[in-house]
Amino acid sequence: MIAADPVIALSALLFAIGLLGAILRRHLVAVLLSIQLMLAASNLALIGFGRRWSAAGARLDSDPQVFALLVLVASAVELVVGLAIVVAFVRSRGSIDADAASLLRW
């Protein structure tokens, strides 16, 4: 069984990579994938903290896994809506550049 500390450290590393990808990328699909990576890292952190919490109390609890499942469902919904927005944007503007997406306000 893997300890909780390496799982939480890996989660923090994946979240940082996703955050950098979301900030530095200009391609909208890459930004969506970076956001998905951040959500997956938060799921991993939920499970890691749940493992630490259940080890401290000597009681196996399934609450963190349930929360991770809910976050997974929310991230799938977010991805579907985000891809629909990207497809509509490409059809109207002909570009996937995130800088051109600021023109959607007007």
N, C-alpha and C positions, 0 to 999 in steps of 0.2 A: 504494500500500500504506500502511495506517495504521500509525503508530508504536505501540510497546507502551505508552508512558507514558499517553496519553489513554485507552487501553482499561483500564488498571489503575485510573486515576482514576475512570472511569465505573463500574467494578466496585465500588470502595469506596463511591461515592455510592449505588448501588443497594442494596448491603448495609446501609448505614446507614438508608435508607428502609424496607427490609424489617424491620430490627431495631426501629425505632420503631413500625412497624405491628404487629409481634408483641407489643410491650410495652404499647402504648396502646389497642389495640382490645379490645372485649369480645365481639364477634360471632365465634363459633368459625370460621366459614368465612373471614372476613377474616384471622383469625390464621393459618389454613392457607395462604391466598394470600400472606401476608407471608413465611411460611417458604419457600414456593416461590420468591419473589423473592430471598430470601437465597441459596438454592441455585443459582439462575440466575446471581447475581452471583459466586458462587464458581466456577462454570463459566467465566464470562468472565475471571475472574482467572487461572484455570489456563491458558486459551488465551493470555492476554496475557503471563504469565510464560514460557510455552513459546516464544512468539515472541521474547521478549527473550533467552531462553537459547539458542535456535537461531541468533539473529543474532550473539551473542557468540562462539559456537563455529564459525560459518560452516557449519553442518550442519543440514539440515532434519530434524527429529525429530517423529514422530507420537505420542509418548508422552503429551503433554498433551491431545491430542484424544481419545485412548483413555480417559484418566482422566476427562475431561469427559463422555464418553459413559457411563461407569460411574456417575458422579454423577447424570446425567440419568435413568438407569434406576432408581437408588436413590430419587430424588425422586419418580418416578412411582409406585413401590411405596408410598412414604410417603404420598403423596396418596390413594391408593386405601384404605389402611388408616385414615388419618385421616378420610376422608369416611365410611367404614363406622362408625367410632366416633361421628361426629357424627349420623349417621342413627339409630343405636341410642339415642343420648342424647336426641334429639328425640322419638323414639317413647316413651321411658320418662318423660321429664320435661316434654315439650311446650314446651321453650324452647331457644334457641341461645345463651343468655348464658353467657359464660365463667365468671362468678362462681358460677353454679349448678353448674358442672362440678366444683367442689371437693367437692360432696356425693357424688361417685362413690366416694370412699374408703370410705364407711361402708355 
